[in-house]
Amino acid sequence: MLSRHKASPERDETSRPRDETGAAQGQFPAPRLGRFVLTAALLCYFSVTLLNILSSHNSVAEVAAATLCLLGLLGLQLLHSRPGAQLAPARVKALTLCVQALLTYLPLLVFRTQWGSMAGFLAGSLLLLLPPVSAWSLYAVVGASMLAPPLLVDLPVVETFYYVQSTLLTGLVVFGLTRLADLIRVLHETRGELTRVAVTQERLRFARDLHDLLGYSLSAITLKGELIHRLLPAHPVRAKAEVEDVLTMSRQSLADVRSVASGYRDMSLEEEISSAESVLNAADVRVVARVRTGPLEREMDTVFATVLREAVTNVLRHSSATHCEIAAERSAGQVWLTIVNDGAASGYRDPSPHSGSGLGNLQTRLGVFDGELTAAQGADGTFRLIARVPDREGPDTAAIGPSGIESAA
């Protein structure tokens, strides 16, 4: 016995294939649907007027003239309702509005009340094309002008009011549907632009994370490899220990690549300091580390660890330092990280075309916390990198955790 399973509406909607505009296949994209509704409404209004004329026993010549005038008005209204019509030159708008006014009022002399609803399109066009003050004033004038045709045929007051009210209502419908179609189009384009911006930001994040996470690891692996090459002949035992470090770093680099692909990886400033000490010691750089920040927010801890990693990478790649000082502390409502080394060459600039944008990446990360990054070379040959972030947790936070660590290697 076969059983039938009825798919839920949610499943049907989400599983329906969609095109590049985001609309489900078989459906109109939103901007086209908005224009379709507007055009259909205009055609309905004009067809009603044409039916009124055909049912009033007019001559063939009068029906033909009315049809030509209706086609002209329809073309002008579509022109006035197109996207960006209000941006047309003032002379063009004045000319088309004058032609529409002639095609609106001249047939009134022949068809009287049968033609009355056409004035609503002139009122709508005025609202679409002219500045608000002038547009609404003329909109009221067009509505008031529709008092004349009913009075010429001695219609009751109620029917006279109906023609005025229908003219004003038609103008509002034309104006509202046109603006709604434009709004749908703008929102649709904005959604596409936001999608492109999101993709660009994700690409920048990916590039920034690869640089910040892997630049240090690859530099450290290169340095360790050179050290192993020197140690192998005379110190094989120490070389073996360095190989273990390289294997650990390579595994971490692989994990970093995976974390970049899936999101952002949390890092610890204290752990990064321990790693920096190991790498810098292998490069014969004496390290003095001082950390008195207490526990940090997870995101802030990651940012400071990233700053330290970039600073150590620059020490390894761009300088011949023999001493490096790392200090992290809370003071004056700020959290500070300072890295100083004595190996900056005067006027140094990396000539490589792929020298990277590490400091720019760090400034972007610190900017999320309203922080600042400063890098300057001193007269004594030292290079100082300072990262500063406002302390959002207050001065009591430092007292909750450990008082800090201090080491020299």
Salt bridges, closest charged atoms under 4 A:
GLU13 OE1 - ARG16 NH1 3.73
GLU13 OE2 - ARG18 NH2 3.02
ASP182 OD1 - ARG35 NH1 3.89
ASP182 OD2 - ARG179 NH1 3.62
GLU189 OE2 - ARG185 NH1 3.56
GLU193 OE1 - ARG196 NH2 2.78
GLU202 OE2 - ARG205 NH2 2.64
ASP209 OD2 - ARG205 NH1 2.78
ASP209 OD1 - ARG365 NH2 2.40
ASP212 OD1 - HIS211 ND1 3.25
ASP212 OD2 - ARG365 NE 2.73
GLU242 OE1 - LYS224 NZ 2.70
GLU242 OE2 - ARG238 NE 4.00
ASP245 OD2 - LYS224 NZ 3.24
ASP256 OD1 - ARG265 NE 3.08
ASP256 OD2 - ARG309 NH1 3.41
ASP266 OD1 - ARG298 NH1 3.05
GLU272 OE2 - ARG309 NE 2.97
GLU297 OE1 - ARG392 NH2 2.66
GLU299 OE2 - ARG298 NH2 3.01
GLU310 OE1 - HIS211 ND1 3.53
GLU325 OE2 - ARG290 NH1 3.58
ASP350 OD2 - ARG317 NH2 3.66
GLU372 OE1 - ARG388 NH2 3.17
ASP391 OD2 - ARG330 NE 2.84
GLU393 OE1 - ARG330 NH2 3.72
GLU406 OE1 - ARG292 NH2 2.83
